[in-house]
């Protein structure tokens, strides 16, 4: 049985996008902890540290255009590690390019969504994904 409160790792280098996504996630009563990191190296360090703390993520929201280590490289790393391969990873990207979507899904992303300019649309998309994953999202 999945826990009723979920920990989220948001890997996003754009401050405005991170604030927007955090605002959306804060409206989901099922969210316990939101950890935000800005690049791929920081994401790996955070994952290694969170294995032993109380904020190990139940879901990862991942931008693919990141400095240092790209989101696609992180996806490959996380999906090849026994400790993290079970975590659903949702790619949330400004890239609507089909090759990026196909690459992310082939590497094991749970979903690939293009960041819309509209807050309500992004809210609805994330809420739908959380409902699929946790079957209990109530804003």
BALOBA-1460 file (C-alpha; in Angstrom, 3 decimals):
// residues 139
<rec num="1" residu="x" x="0.000" y="0.000" z="0.000"/>
<rec num="2" residu="x" x="1.311" y="3.426" z="-0.967"/>
<rec num="3" residu="x" x="1.710" y="6.030" z="1.787"/>
<rec num="4" residu="x" x="-0.994" y="8.699" z="2.011"/>
<rec num="5" residu="x" x="1.582" y="11.516" z="1.888"/>
<rec num="6" residu="x" x="4.165" y="11.527" z="-0.881"/>
<rec num="7" residu="x" x="7.631" y="12.984" z="-1.241"/>
<rec num="8" residu="x" x="8.455" y="14.736" z="-4.496"/>
<rec num="9" residu="x" x="11.846" y="15.483" z="-6.025"/>
<rec num="10" residu="x" x="11.596" y="18.351" z="-8.502"/>
<rec num="11" residu="x" x="14.646" y="18.666" z="-10.735"/>
<rec num="12" residu="x" x="14.270" y="22.037" z="-12.463"/>
<rec num="13" residu="x" x="16.863" y="24.688" z="-13.261"/>
<rec num="14" residu="x" x="14.423" y="27.456" z="-14.212"/>
<rec num="15" residu="x" x="13.458" y="29.336" z="-11.021"/>
<rec num="16" residu="x" x="10.099" y="30.533" z="-12.410"/>
<rec num="17" residu="x" x="9.123" y="27.022" z="-13.502"/>
<rec num="18" residu="x" x="10.198" y="25.576" z="-10.150"/>
<rec num="19" residu="x" x="8.091" y="28.119" z="-8.244"/>
<rec num="20" residu="x" x="5.095" y="27.450" z="-10.504"/>
<rec num="21" residu="x" x="5.339" y="23.672" z="-10.103"/>
<rec num="22" residu="x" x="5.889" y="23.962" z="-6.338"/>
<rec num="23" residu="x" x="2.769" y="26.135" z="-6.143"/>
<rec num="24" residu="x" x="0.762" y="23.495" z="-7.949"/>
<rec num="25" residu="x" x="2.127" y="20.647" z="-5.835"/>
<rec num="26" residu="x" x="1.396" y="22.555" z="-2.628"/>
<rec num="27" residu="x" x="-2.298" y="22.376" z="-3.511"/>
<rec num="28" residu="x" x="-2.238" y="18.556" z="-3.480"/>
<rec num="29" residu="x" x="-3.023" y="17.373" z="0.039"/>
<rec num="30" residu="x" x="-1.106" y="14.144" z="-0.601"/>
<rec num="31" residu="x" x="2.249" y="15.913" z="-0.952"/>
<rec num="32" residu="x" x="4.433" y="15.653" z="2.129"/>
<rec num="33" residu="x" x="7.817" y="16.989" z="1.073"/>
<rec num="34" residu="x" x="8.966" y="18.830" z="-2.061"/>
<rec num="35" residu="x" x="12.701" y="18.863" z="-2.592"/>
<rec num="36" residu="x" x="13.905" y="21.124" z="-5.417"/>
<rec num="37" residu="x" x="17.303" y="20.781" z="-7.050"/>
<rec num="38" residu="x" x="18.678" y="22.873" z="-9.923"/>
<rec num="39" residu="x" x="21.009" y="20.562" z="-11.856"/>
<rec num="40" residu="x" x="21.865" y="16.933" z="-12.525"/>
<rec num="41" residu="x" x="24.820" y="16.713" z="-10.164"/>
<rec num="42" residu="x" x="22.765" y="18.122" z="-7.300"/>
<rec num="43" residu="x" x="20.000" y="15.621" z="-8.136"/>
<rec num="44" residu="x" x="22.364" y="12.666" z="-7.812"/>
<rec num="45" residu="x" x="23.771" y="13.965" z="-4.512"/>
<rec num="46" residu="x" x="20.247" y="14.541" z="-3.197"/>
<rec num="47" residu="x" x="19.100" y="11.058" z="-4.195"/>
<rec num="48" residu="x" x="22.104" y="9.463" z="-2.527"/>
<rec num="49" residu="x" x="21.487" y="11.466" z="0.659"/>
<rec num="50" residu="x" x="17.719" y="10.916" z="0.668"/>
<rec num="51" residu="x" x="18.065" y="7.135" z="0.627"/>
<rec num="52" residu="x" x="18.675" y="7.333" z="4.380"/>
<rec num="53" residu="x" x="16.348" y="10.201" z="5.323"/>
<rec num="54" residu="x" x="12.595" y="10.705" z="5.441"/>
<rec num="55" residu="x" x="12.299" y="12.540" z="2.134"/>
<rec num="56" residu="x" x="13.116" y="9.735" z="-0.298"/>
<rec num="57" residu="x" x="10.962" y="10.588" z="-3.316"/>
<rec num="58" residu="x" x="7.850" y="8.672" z="-4.303"/>
<rec num="59" residu="x" x="7.858" y="10.554" z="-7.612"/>
<rec num="60" residu="x" x="10.399" y="12.591" z="-9.550"/>
<rec num="61" residu="x" x="9.475" y="15.538" z="-11.770"/>
<rec num="62" residu="x" x="12.329" y="16.049" z="-14.196"/>
<rec num="63" residu="x" x="13.219" y="18.746" z="-16.685"/>
<rec num="64" residu="x" x="15.359" y="17.387" z="-19.521"/>
<rec num="65" residu="x" x="17.321" y="20.553" z="-20.280"/>
<rec num="66" residu="x" x="19.548" y="20.767" z="-17.223"/>
<rec num="67" residu="x" x="23.091" y="21.993" z="-16.680"/>
<rec num="68" residu="x" x="25.933" y="19.579" z="-15.853"/>
<rec num="69" residu="x" x="24.007" y="16.317" z="-16.354"/>
<rec num="70" residu="x" x="20.996" y="16.380" z="-18.665"/>
<rec num="71" residu="x" x="17.600" y="15.096" z="-17.680"/>
<rec num="72" residu="x" x="17.863" y="12.223" z="-20.157"/>
<rec num="73" residu="x" x="21.185" y="11.190" z="-18.614"/>
<rec num="74" residu="x" x="19.623" y="11.358" z="-15.140"/>
<rec num="75" residu="x" x="16.689" y="9.285" z="-16.315"/>
<rec num="76" residu="x" x="19.082" y="6.622" z="-17.560"/>
<rec num="77" residu="x" x="21.052" y="6.697" z="-14.291"/>
<rec num="78" residu="x" x="17.963" y="6.480" z="-12.069"/>
<rec num="79" residu="x" x="16.314" y="3.725" z="-14.107"/>
<rec num="80" residu="x" x="19.483" y="1.612" z="-14.084"/>
<rec num="81" residu="x" x="19.892" y="1.783" z="-10.285"/>
<rec num="82" residu="x" x="18.044" y="-0.817" z="-8.200"/>
<rec num="83" residu="x" x="17.410" y="1.734" z="-5.425"/>
<rec num="84" residu="x" x="15.667" y="4.214" z="-7.727"/>
<rec num="85" residu="x" x="14.347" y="2.307" z="-10.750"/>
<rec num="86" residu="x" x="10.896" y="1.828" z="-9.169"/>
<rec num="87" residu="x" x="10.302" y="5.587" z="-8.750"/>
<rec num="88" residu="x" x="7.953" y="7.019" z="-11.376"/>
<rec num="89" residu="x" x="9.706" y="9.813" z="-13.255"/>
<rec num="90" residu="x" x="7.571" y="12.377" z="-15.024"/>
<rec num="91" residu="x" x="9.414" y="14.512" z="-17.530"/>
<rec num="92" residu="x" x="8.099" y="18.078" z="-17.469"/>
<rec num="93" residu="x" x="9.806" y="19.941" z="-20.277"/>
<rec num="94" residu="x" x="9.434" y="22.951" z="-22.507"/>
<rec num="95" residu="x" x="10.548" y="20.740" z="-25.387"/>
<rec num="96" residu="x" x="7.693" y="19.513" z="-27.519"/>
<rec num="97" residu="x" x="10.108" y="17.739" z="-29.851"/>
<rec num="98" residu="x" x="9.002" y="14.205" z="-30.639"/>
<rec num="99" residu="x" x="12.570" y="12.872" z="-30.411"/>
<rec num="100" residu="x" x="12.857" y="14.162" z="-26.814"/>
<rec num="101" residu="x" x="9.533" y="12.560" z="-25.868"/>
<rec num="102" residu="x" x="10.470" y="9.239" z="-27.469"/>
<rec num="103" residu="x" x="13.921" y="9.261" z="-25.872"/>
<rec num="104" residu="x" x="12.487" y="9.936" z="-22.403"/>
<rec num="105" residu="x" x="9.823" y="7.254" z="-22.697"/>
<rec num="106" residu="x" x="12.298" y="4.716" z="-24.065"/>
<rec num="107" residu="x" x="14.562" y="5.378" z="-21.070"/>
<rec num="108" residu="x" x="11.707" y="4.628" z="-18.667"/>
<rec num="109" residu="x" x="9.880" y="7.904" z="-18.025"/>
<rec num="110" residu="x" x="6.382" y="7.318" z="-16.680"/>
<rec num="111" residu="x" x="4.967" y="10.278" z="-18.613"/>
<rec num="112" residu="x" x="6.262" y="13.143" z="-20.714"/>
<rec num="113" residu="x" x="4.409" y="16.416" z="-20.548"/>
<rec num="114" residu="x" x="5.201" y="19.682" z="-22.244"/>
<rec num="115" residu="x" x="5.047" y="22.645" z="-19.882"/>
<rec num="116" residu="x" x="2.063" y="24.703" z="-20.979"/>
<rec num="117" residu="x" x="1.995" y="28.457" z="-20.508"/>
<rec num="118" residu="x" x="-1.311" y="28.087" z="-18.688"/>
<rec num="119" residu="x" x="-1.205" y="27.410" z="-14.910"/>
<rec num="120" residu="x" x="-4.582" y="25.632" z="-14.911"/>
<rec num="121" residu="x" x="-3.574" y="23.297" z="-17.728"/>
<rec num="122" residu="x" x="-0.349" y="22.306" z="-15.978"/>
<rec num="123" residu="x" x="-2.295" y="21.850" z="-12.732"/>
<rec num="124" residu="x" x="-4.775" y="19.544" z="-14.494"/>
<rec num="125" residu="x" x="-2.016" y="17.506" z="-16.145"/>
<rec num="126" residu="x" x="-0.093" y="17.021" z="-12.908"/>
<rec num="127" residu="x" x="-3.259" y="16.235" z="-10.973"/>
<rec num="128" residu="x" x="-4.162" y="13.591" z="-13.558"/>
<rec num="129" residu="x" x="-0.733" y="11.993" z="-13.313"/>
<rec num="130" residu="x" x="-0.852" y="11.985" z="-9.515"/>
<rec num="131" residu="x" x="-4.318" y="10.424" z="-9.655"/>
<rec num="132" residu="x" x="-2.970" y="7.661" z="-11.906"/>
<rec num="133" residu="x" x="-0.004" y="7.054" z="-9.634"/>
<rec num="134" residu="x" x="-1.603" y="7.370" z="-6.243"/>
<rec num="135" residu="x" x="-5.335" y="6.962" z="-6.924"/>
<rec num="136" residu="x" x="-6.258" y="9.544" z="-4.330"/>
<rec num="137" residu="x" x="-5.319" y="13.073" z="-5.325"/>
<rec num="138" residu="x" x="-7.721" y="15.618" z="-3.920"/>
<rec num="139" residu="x" x="-6.841" y="19.282" z="-4.262"/>
